């Protein structure tokens, strides 16, 4: 009975110490207006900036037209391109030589050249070659323009063929009809793909920086030694300091989800409960990274610089947020494991966009826990060595 009673007393005391440290941290946080600004304003600000700035959807392509025929059929082709949301006809050329100046000055991104035998070949059921001169300086945009132009031309070609052949009394026949169906993101919006990556990046940056700063602050103020000689053990101290920021991170996660729904129309198709549970695991791994940075940093300035560098760059470049990991060299693919955002992005896209269950991202949760365990172990080892050297 006594052992059980002692155990319950230890649990009660431990809970009391953790609560006391958390209350102390909340009071300090209330007085730190700069950190409060970073924690609450920065996440939504980043979501808005990145959400609107990073967009791979190419619309309103500036189109110049060199119509050599100037027939009703060529005008119908031009009007079909003009009525599309992807193209804006901004210039009509009188000669092919003008295309150089138009593309050089970026007056247009693409020049359409309609041959002078356009109608004759269509009515005689011959193949017609349309030439599209595309500004290829930006290879990614040029490829997208090429795909849009090809799809638009194919649609217009089918429409014109049906109209022309019906006037001639000829029944058109299309042996194969391709009907692509896009799952999870039917409209192929870039924002739908990027928002989960934005959420993971923002939560990682804010949690890492805030946790690393609060622990280093004790070193700068000289209160770390007082905490070390108190009745608190390392677990109670770390947990008491981390809990307020984990709760704040949860509030931020909710705000970001609401903002992404209001601003970009991104809905959570999967389980909300699974989303918040996996977010807790991710925040735990992010907290371990913040603890590790605080151990190796002596000042808040160093902690902020390291926290920003270690969390921001890998989460943008190596996490699969923008650049597909499968397209990277094998050595770089191994390097991508240094950021927990890589694993959380997979979880978010599965829950938010696909609406699938835990069986699809179970291994990602295991990876996050392993990541947290490794960093916490390293942090404890380094911290003990520093204490021994004093």
GITA-V680258 format. One record per residue. N is the residue number from 1. SS is DSSP state (helix for helix, strand for strand, loop for the rest). PHI is phi as a letter, one per 30 degrees, with the letter a starting at -180 (NA if undefined). NEAR is the number of other ideal C-beta (glycine too) atoms within 12 Angstrom. Layout:
((N;SS;PHI;NEAR) (N;SS;PHI;NEAR))
This chain:
((1;loop;NA;7) (2;helix;d;8) (3;helix;d;9) (4;helix;d;10) (5;helix;d;11) (6;helix;d;12) (7;helix;d;13) (8;helix;d;14) (9;helix;d;14) (10;helix;d;17) (11;helix;d;15) (12;helix;d;14) (13;helix;d;18) (14;helix;d;22) (15;helix;d;19) (16;helix;d;18) (17;helix;d;27) (18;helix;d;26) (19;helix;d;20) (20;helix;d;24) (21;helix;d;34) (22;helix;d;28) (23;helix;d;18) (24;helix;d;27) (25;helix;d;36) (26;helix;d;22) (27;helix;d;13) (28;helix;d;25) (29;helix;d;29) (30;helix;d;14) (31;helix;d;13) (32;loop;c;20) (33;helix;d;13) (34;helix;d;17) (35;helix;d;28) (36;helix;d;21) (37;helix;d;16) (38;helix;d;30) (39;helix;d;36) (40;helix;c;25) (41;helix;d;21) (42;helix;e;30) (43;helix;d;39) (44;helix;d;30) (45;helix;d;24) (46;helix;d;34) (47;helix;d;39) (48;helix;d;24) (49;helix;d;19) (50;helix;d;34) (51;helix;d;34) (52;helix;c;20) (53;helix;d;16) (54;loop;d;24) (55;loop;b;21) (56;loop;c;20) (57;loop;d;23) (58;loop;c;28) (59;loop;b;20) (60;loop;h;19) (61;strand;d;33) (62;strand;d;29) (63;strand;c;39) (64;strand;c;39) (65;strand;b;38) (66;strand;c;35) (67;strand;c;33) (68;loop;d;22) (69;loop;c;25) (70;loop;h;21) (71;loop;c;22) (72;helix;d;19) (73;helix;d;30) (74;helix;d;32) (75;helix;d;21) (76;helix;d;25) (77;helix;d;38) (78;helix;d;33) (79;helix;d;19) (80;helix;d;27) (81;helix;d;35) (82;helix;d;24) (83;loop;d;17) (84;loop;d;23) (85;loop;d;15) (86;loop;d;28) (87;strand;b;33) (88;strand;b;23) (89;strand;d;30) (90;strand;c;23) (91;strand;a;26) (92;strand;c;25) (93;loop;c;28) (94;loop;c;16) (95;loop;a;16) (96;loop;d;23) (97;loop;d;15) (98;helix;d;22) (99;helix;d;30) (100;helix;d;18) (101;helix;d;18) (102;helix;d;31) (103;helix;d;28) (104;helix;d;16) (105;loop;d;16) (106;loop;i;17) (107;loop;d;23) (108;loop;b;33) (109;loop;c;37) (110;strand;a;42) (111;strand;c;37) (112;strand;c;42) (113;strand;c;31) (114;strand;c;35) (115;loop;d;26) (116;loop;d;17) (117;loop;c;20) (118;helix;e;35) (119;helix;d;25) (120;helix;e;17) (121;helix;d;24) (122;helix;d;34) (123;helix;d;21) (124;loop;c;15) (125;loop;i;15) (126;loop;c;14) (127;loop;d;13) (128;loop;c;28) (129;loop;c;16) (130;loop;c;33) (131;strand;c;20) (132;strand;c;32) (133;strand;c;29) (134;strand;c;32) (135;loop;d;30) (136;loop;c;17) (137;loop;d;13) (138;loop;c;15) (139;helix;d;12) (140;helix;d;17) (141;helix;d;24) (142;helix;d;22) (143;helix;d;17) (144;helix;d;27) (145;helix;d;34) (146;helix;e;23) (147;helix;d;20) (148;helix;d;30) (149;helix;d;31) (150;helix;d;19) (151;helix;d;21) (152;helix;d;30) (153;helix;d;30) (154;helix;d;19) (155;helix;d;21) (156;helix;d;33) (157;helix;d;29) (158;helix;d;20) (159;helix;d;23) (160;helix;d;33) (161;helix;d;28) (162;helix;d;19) (163;helix;d;21) (164;helix;d;28) (165;helix;d;21) (166;helix;d;13) (167;helix;d;15) (168;loop;d;15) (169;loop;i;8) (170;loop;c;16) (171;loop;d;10) (172;loop;d;20) (173;loop;b;11) (174;loop;b;14) (175;loop;d;6) (176;loop;b;6) (177;loop;c;10) (178;loop;c;11) (179;loop;b;7) (180;loop;d;9) (181;loop;b;9) (182;loop;c;13) (183;loop;d;14) (184;loop;i;23) (185;loop;b;24) (186;loop;e;11) (187;loop;d;16) (188;loop;h;21) (189;loop;d;21) (190;helix;d;26) (191;helix;d;29) (192;helix;d;32) (193;helix;d;31) (194;helix;d;37) (195;helix;e;40) (196;helix;e;46) (197;helix;d;44) (198;helix;d;46) (199;helix;d;49) (200;helix;d;50) (201;helix;d;45) (202;helix;d;50) (203;helix;d;51) (204;helix;d;52) (205;helix;d;42) (206;helix;d;46) (207;helix;d;48) (208;helix;d;49) (209;helix;d;41) (210;helix;d;50) (211;helix;d;48) (212;helix;d;47) (213;helix;d;39) (214;helix;d;47) (215;helix;d;42) (216;helix;d;33) (217;helix;e;31) (218;helix;d;32) (219;helix;d;27) (220;helix;d;19) (221;helix;d;16) (222;loop;i;11) (223;loop;c;23) (224;helix;d;27) (225;helix;d;13) (226;helix;d;15) (227;helix;d;27) (228;helix;d;20) (229;loop;c;12) (230;loop;d;19) (231;loop;d;16) (232;loop;d;27) (233;loop;c;20) (234;helix;d;25) (235;helix;d;18) (236;helix;d;26) (237;helix;d;33) (238;helix;d;35) (239;helix;d;28) (240;helix;d;32) (241;helix;d;40) (242;helix;d;38) (243;helix;e;31) (244;helix;e;33) (245;helix;d;41) (246;helix;d;36) (247;helix;d;22) (248;helix;d;32) (249;helix;d;39) (250;helix;d;27) (251;helix;d;24) (252;helix;d;36) (253;helix;e;40) (254;helix;d;24) (255;helix;d;29) (256;helix;d;41) (257;helix;d;33) (258;helix;d;20) (259;helix;d;29) (260;helix;d;35) (261;helix;d;22) (262;helix;d;17) (263;helix;d;21) (264;helix;c;30) (265;loop;i;17) (266;loop;d;34) (267;loop;c;21) (268;loop;d;31) (269;loop;d;24) (270;loop;c;27) (271;loop;d;21) (272;helix;d;18) (273;helix;d;14) (274;helix;d;27) (275;helix;d;36) (276;helix;d;24) (277;helix;d;22) (278;helix;d;43) (279;helix;d;39) (280;helix;d;29) (281;helix;d;33) (282;helix;d;48) (283;helix;d;40) (284;helix;d;37) (285;helix;d;45) (286;helix;d;46) (287;helix;d;45) (288;helix;d;36) (289;helix;d;44) (290;helix;d;46) (291;helix;d;42) (292;helix;d;38) (293;helix;d;38) (294;helix;d;43) (295;helix;d;34) (296;helix;c;28) (297;loop;c;35) (298;loop;c;20) (299;loop;b;21) (300;helix;d;27) (301;helix;d;17) (302;helix;d;22) (303;helix;d;35) (304;helix;d;30) (305;helix;d;22) (306;helix;d;28) (307;helix;d;39) (308;helix;d;28) (309;helix;d;24) (310;helix;d;32) (311;helix;c;40) (312;helix;d;28) (313;helix;d;22) (314;helix;d;32) (315;helix;d;42) (316;helix;d;30) (317;helix;c;25) (318;loop;c;33) (319;loop;c;40) (320;loop;i;35) (321;loop;d;35) (322;loop;c;27) (323;loop;c;25) (324;loop;d;18) (325;helix;d;27) (326;helix;d;11) (327;helix;d;12) (328;loop;d;19) (329;loop;e;13) (330;helix;e;11) (331;helix;d;10) (332;helix;d;20) (333;helix;d;19) (334;helix;d;13) (335;helix;d;18) (336;helix;d;32) (337;helix;d;24) (338;helix;d;28) (339;loop;c;38) (340;loop;d;48) (341;helix;d;47) (342;helix;e;39) (343;helix;d;38) (344;helix;d;45) (345;helix;d;44) (346;helix;d;33) (347;helix;d;43) (348;helix;d;48) (349;helix;d;37) (350;helix;d;31) (351;helix;d;38) (352;helix;d;42) (353;helix;c;33) (354;helix;c;23) (355;loop;i;20) (356;loop;c;23) (357;loop;c;18) (358;helix;d;21) (359;helix;d;11) (360;helix;d;22) (361;loop;b;32) (362;helix;e;20) (363;helix;d;16) (364;helix;d;32) (365;helix;d;30) (366;helix;d;18) (367;helix;d;29) (368;helix;d;39) (369;helix;d;23) (370;helix;d;21) (371;helix;e;33) (372;helix;d;31) (373;helix;d;20) (374;helix;d;22) (375;helix;d;34) (376;helix;d;29) (377;helix;d;18) (378;helix;d;21) (379;helix;d;30) (380;helix;d;22) (381;helix;d;17) (382;helix;d;21) (383;helix;d;27) (384;helix;d;16) (385;helix;d;14) (386;helix;d;19) (387;helix;d;16) (388;helix;d;9) (389;helix;d;8) (390;loop;d;10))
